[in-house]
Amino acid sequence: MNLTDIRAREPQRVAEAWSARSRRPLLGSDGRLLVVAADHPARGALGVREDPMAMAGRQDLLDRLATALARPGVDGVLGTADILDDLLLMGALEDKVVVGSMNRGGLQGASFELDDRFTGWTADQLAERGLDGGKTLTRVCLGDPGTAATLEATAQAIDQLAARRLMAMIEPFWSVRENGRVRNLLDPDSTIKSIHVASGLGATSAYTWLKLPVVDDLERVMEATTLPTLLLGGDPKGEPEGTYASWRKALGLGPVRGLVVGRALLYPQDGDVATAVDIAAEMVHGGAR
């Protein structure tokens, strides 16, 4: 029975599968994580490099995710409920770390993009289904009043996740709006400011992790936090060797505990998902697994 037939005829199987899923500790013996990200489509962000609709085919995306999750050293996945439910029904989430994406209301290119509503998972739903944490995108734009609502909602999410002893993965950016579009500032000082704002949200930071871009002068940037940090793989435009080199160097920095990578692994330039994932897994875990 294919996924659509299950959803149409036996939708209760989704909840049953979440209850029956085999889980694992958040961290293994080496204390590092490689997580595959698949929450871009829920913002209408389907592009990879020059192809604006690269992620439009759902079965193709699921096949790529299943390939990635089956490789040794891949610890888990980050996604919205629609994608995670599909992967669950495919049996791809057994013994994996699973993080739910919580705020997807700030659609790419929208006038309300920075008033980033929490339209995905709630902390209660994450706990009920046995997920391991929730992720928020927290963009700070001093010229857009929507930022205030996003900061408030993020702080509430951090407290709610911590109360359930779930990871709160915060992805902060210092952002500007130019010609009607939002642009994240990826210079070191802007990244440092975003770290300090994100770190101060909520009444506790006990369960807070950061998800940060690889920027210049990253050693100085990482001095801004003691929070465990996962580095954002992004959508590389150049040759993959340069991207891999930047990841390898960054993984040696103090607070860094691994990578969260989506398009760079799922849509590599040569199309070989398994090899791209294996390279990242070796960088993150080395000989520890």
C-alpha positions as CSV (number, residue, x, y, z in Angstrom):
1,M,0.0,0.0,0.0
2,N,1.5,3.4,-1.0
3,L,1.6,6.4,1.2
4,T,-1.5,8.1,-0.3
5,D,-3.5,4.9,0.2
6,I,-2.5,4.7,3.8
7,R,-3.3,8.3,4.4
8,A,-6.7,7.9,2.7
9,R,-7.7,4.5,4.1
10,E,-5.9,4.2,7.5
11,P,-4.9,7.6,8.7
12,Q,-4.7,6.3,12.3
13,R,-1.6,4.4,11.3
14,V,0.4,7.7,11.6
15,A,-0.3,8.0,15.4
16,E,0.2,4.3,15.9
17,A,3.6,4.4,14.2
18,W,4.7,7.4,16.3
19,S,3.8,5.4,19.4
20,A,5.6,2.3,18.3
21,R,8.7,4.0,16.9
22,S,12.1,2.8,18.3
23,R,14.0,5.7,19.9
24,R,17.6,6.3,20.8
25,P,19.5,8.8,23.1
26,L,19.9,12.3,21.6
27,L,23.7,11.9,21.7
28,G,25.9,8.8,21.1
29,S,29.2,8.1,22.7
30,D,31.1,10.8,20.8
31,G,28.6,13.5,21.7
32,R,28.1,14.6,18.1
33,L,25.2,14.8,15.7
34,L,24.6,14.8,11.9
35,V,21.1,15.8,11.2
36,V,19.5,16.0,7.7
37,A,17.2,19.0,7.3
38,A,13.9,18.8,5.3
39,D,11.8,21.8,6.5
40,H,12.4,24.1,3.5
41,P,9.4,23.2,1.4
42,A,6.9,24.4,4.1
43,R,8.0,28.0,3.5
44,G,7.7,27.6,-0.3
45,A,11.5,27.5,-0.5
46,L,12.0,24.8,-3.1
47,G,15.1,26.0,-4.9
48,V,18.5,24.4,-5.0
49,R,21.3,26.4,-6.7
50,E,19.9,27.5,-10.1
51,D,16.8,25.3,-10.0
52,P,13.9,27.1,-8.3
53,M,11.7,24.0,-8.1
54,A,14.3,21.3,-7.3
55,M,12.5,20.2,-4.2
56,A,9.0,20.2,-5.7
57,G,8.6,16.5,-6.2
58,R,7.7,14.9,-2.9
59,Q,8.5,11.3,-3.7
60,D,11.9,12.3,-5.1
61,L,12.6,14.2,-1.9
62,L,11.5,11.3,0.3
63,D,13.7,8.9,-1.7
64,R,16.7,11.2,-1.1
65,L,15.9,11.5,2.6
66,A,15.5,7.7,3.0
67,T,18.9,7.2,1.3
68,A,20.5,9.7,3.6
69,L,18.9,8.3,6.8
70,A,20.0,4.8,5.9
71,R,23.7,5.7,5.8
72,P,25.9,5.0,8.8
73,G,26.6,8.1,10.9
74,V,23.4,9.9,10.1
75,D,21.8,10.5,13.5
76,G,18.4,12.0,12.5
77,V,16.2,14.4,10.6
78,L,14.6,17.8,11.0
79,G,11.3,18.4,9.3
80,T,7.7,19.4,9.3
81,A,4.9,17.0,10.2
82,D,4.0,16.1,6.6
83,I,7.5,15.0,5.7
84,L,8.2,13.3,9.0
85,D,4.9,11.4,8.8
86,D,5.8,10.1,5.4
87,L,9.2,9.0,6.5
88,L,7.7,7.4,9.6
89,L,5.3,5.3,7.5
90,M,8.3,4.4,5.3
91,G,10.1,3.0,8.4
92,A,12.9,5.5,8.0
93,L,12.8,7.0,11.5
94,E,13.5,4.0,13.6
95,D,16.3,4.6,16.1
96,K,16.8,8.1,14.8
97,V,16.8,11.5,16.4
98,V,13.8,13.4,15.1
99,V,13.3,17.2,15.5
100,G,10.1,19.0,14.5
101,S,10.2,22.4,12.8
102,M,7.9,24.7,14.8
103,N,7.5,28.0,13.0
104,R,6.9,28.0,9.3
105,G,4.5,30.9,8.9
106,G,7.0,33.4,7.6
107,L,6.7,32.4,4.0
108,Q,9.7,33.2,1.7
109,G,9.2,36.6,0.1
110,A,6.0,37.4,2.0
111,S,5.3,40.9,3.5
112,F,4.8,39.1,6.8
113,E,7.9,37.0,6.5
114,L,9.5,38.3,9.8
115,D,6.3,37.9,11.8
116,D,7.2,34.2,11.8
117,R,4.1,32.4,13.2
118,F,4.3,29.1,14.9
119,T,2.2,27.0,12.5
120,G,4.0,23.7,12.8
121,W,4.7,21.4,15.8
122,T,3.9,22.5,19.4
123,A,5.9,21.4,22.4
124,D,3.0,19.2,23.6
125,Q,2.7,17.5,20.2
126,L,6.4,16.9,20.0
127,A,6.4,15.3,23.4
128,E,3.2,13.3,22.8
129,R,4.6,11.8,19.6
130,G,8.0,11.0,21.1
131,L,10.2,13.5,19.1
132,D,13.5,14.7,20.5
133,G,13.1,18.4,20.1
134,G,11.8,21.4,18.3
135,K,13.5,23.9,16.0
136,T,12.7,27.6,15.5
137,L,14.0,30.0,12.9
138,T,14.5,33.3,14.7
139,R,15.3,36.2,12.5
140,V,16.0,39.6,14.1
141,C,15.3,42.7,11.9
142,L,15.4,46.0,13.7
143,G,13.3,47.6,11.0
144,D,10.4,45.2,11.0
145,P,7.9,45.1,13.9
146,G,7.1,41.5,13.1
147,T,10.4,40.5,14.8
148,A,8.9,41.3,18.3
149,A,6.2,38.7,17.9
150,T,8.6,36.1,16.6
151,L,11.0,36.7,19.6
152,E,8.1,36.4,22.1
153,A,6.9,33.1,20.5
154,T,10.4,31.7,20.4
155,A,10.9,32.4,24.1
156,Q,7.6,30.7,24.9
157,A,8.7,27.7,22.8
158,I,12.0,27.4,24.6
159,D,10.3,27.3,28.0
160,Q,7.7,24.8,26.8
161,L,10.3,22.5,25.3
162,A,12.5,22.7,28.4
163,A,9.6,21.9,30.6
164,R,9.3,18.6,28.7
165,R,13.1,18.1,28.6
166,L,13.2,18.4,24.8
167,M,16.0,20.1,22.8
168,A,15.2,23.7,21.7
169,M,17.2,24.2,18.5
170,I,17.3,27.9,17.7
171,E,18.4,29.1,14.3
172,P,19.1,32.9,14.7
173,F,19.9,35.4,12.0
174,W,20.5,39.2,12.1
175,S,18.4,40.2,9.0
176,V,17.5,43.2,6.9
177,R,14.7,43.9,4.5
178,E,15.8,45.1,1.1
179,N,13.6,45.8,-1.9
180,G,10.8,43.9,-0.2
181,R,12.9,40.8,0.5
182,V,14.5,39.6,3.7
183,R,18.3,39.0,3.6
184,N,20.2,37.4,6.4
185,L,23.5,39.1,7.3
186,L,26.3,36.6,7.3
187,D,29.2,38.6,8.6
188,P,30.8,37.7,11.9
189,D,29.5,40.7,14.0
190,S,25.9,40.2,12.8
191,T,26.1,36.5,13.6
192,I,27.5,37.2,17.1
193,K,24.7,39.7,17.8
194,S,22.1,37.1,16.7
195,I,23.7,34.5,19.1
196,H,23.4,36.8,22.1
197,V,19.8,37.6,21.4
198,A,18.8,34.0,20.8
199,S,20.7,32.8,23.9
200,G,18.8,35.2,26.1
201,L,15.3,34.1,25.1
202,G,13.2,32.2,27.6
203,A,13.4,31.6,31.4
204,T,16.0,28.8,31.0
205,S,18.7,27.9,28.5
206,A,19.2,24.3,29.9
207,Y,17.9,22.6,26.8
208,T,18.8,25.3,24.2
209,W,21.0,24.5,21.3
210,L,22.0,26.8,18.4
211,K,22.0,26.2,14.7
212,L,24.4,28.6,13.1
213,P,25.8,29.4,9.6
214,V,29.4,28.8,8.7
215,V,30.7,32.4,8.4
216,D,34.1,34.1,8.3
217,D,36.1,34.3,11.5
218,L,34.1,31.5,13.0
219,E,36.5,30.9,15.8
220,R,35.7,34.4,17.1
221,V,32.0,33.9,16.5
222,M,31.9,30.7,18.5
223,E,33.5,32.5,21.5
224,A,30.1,34.2,21.9
225,T,28.4,31.1,23.3
226,T,28.7,28.1,25.6
227,L,25.5,26.6,24.1
228,P,26.0,23.4,22.1
229,T,25.9,24.3,18.5
230,L,25.1,22.6,15.2
231,L,26.4,24.2,12.0
232,L,24.1,25.0,9.1
233,G,25.2,23.3,5.8
234,G,23.3,25.8,3.6
235,D,22.9,25.7,-0.2
236,P,26.5,25.8,-1.5
237,K,27.0,27.6,-4.8
238,G,30.6,26.7,-5.4
239,E,32.5,23.4,-5.7
240,P,31.7,20.9,-2.9
241,E,35.4,20.6,-1.9
242,G,35.3,24.2,-0.6
243,T,32.2,23.5,1.4
244,Y,33.6,20.4,2.9
245,A,36.8,22.2,3.9
246,S,34.9,24.9,5.7
247,W,32.8,22.3,7.6
248,R,35.9,20.3,8.6
249,K,37.6,23.4,10.0
250,A,34.5,24.5,11.8
251,L,33.9,21.1,13.4
252,G,37.0,21.5,15.5
253,L,35.7,24.6,17.4
254,G,34.7,24.3,21.1
255,P,30.8,24.5,21.2
256,V,30.3,22.8,17.8
257,R,28.7,19.4,18.2
258,G,27.9,18.6,14.6
259,L,26.0,19.6,11.4
260,V,22.5,20.1,10.2
261,V,22.5,19.8,6.4
262,G,19.7,19.7,3.9
263,R,20.2,20.7,0.3
264,A,23.9,20.2,0.2
265,L,23.6,16.5,1.0
266,L,20.2,15.8,-0.6
267,Y,20.9,17.6,-3.9
268,P,24.7,17.3,-4.4
269,Q,26.0,18.6,-7.7
270,D,26.9,15.1,-8.9
271,G,23.6,13.6,-7.7
272,D,25.2,11.0,-5.5
273,V,23.4,11.4,-2.2
274,A,25.0,8.5,-0.5
275,T,28.5,9.6,-1.1
276,A,27.8,13.2,0.0
277,V,26.3,11.9,3.2
278,D,29.2,9.6,3.9
279,I,31.7,12.4,3.5
280,A,29.7,14.5,6.0
281,A,29.3,11.6,8.4
282,E,33.0,10.9,8.4
283,M,33.7,14.6,9.2
284,V,31.2,14.7,12.1
285,H,31.9,11.3,13.6
286,G,35.3,10.2,12.3
287,G,36.2,6.8,13.6
288,A,33.9,7.1,16.7
289,R,31.1,5.2,15.1
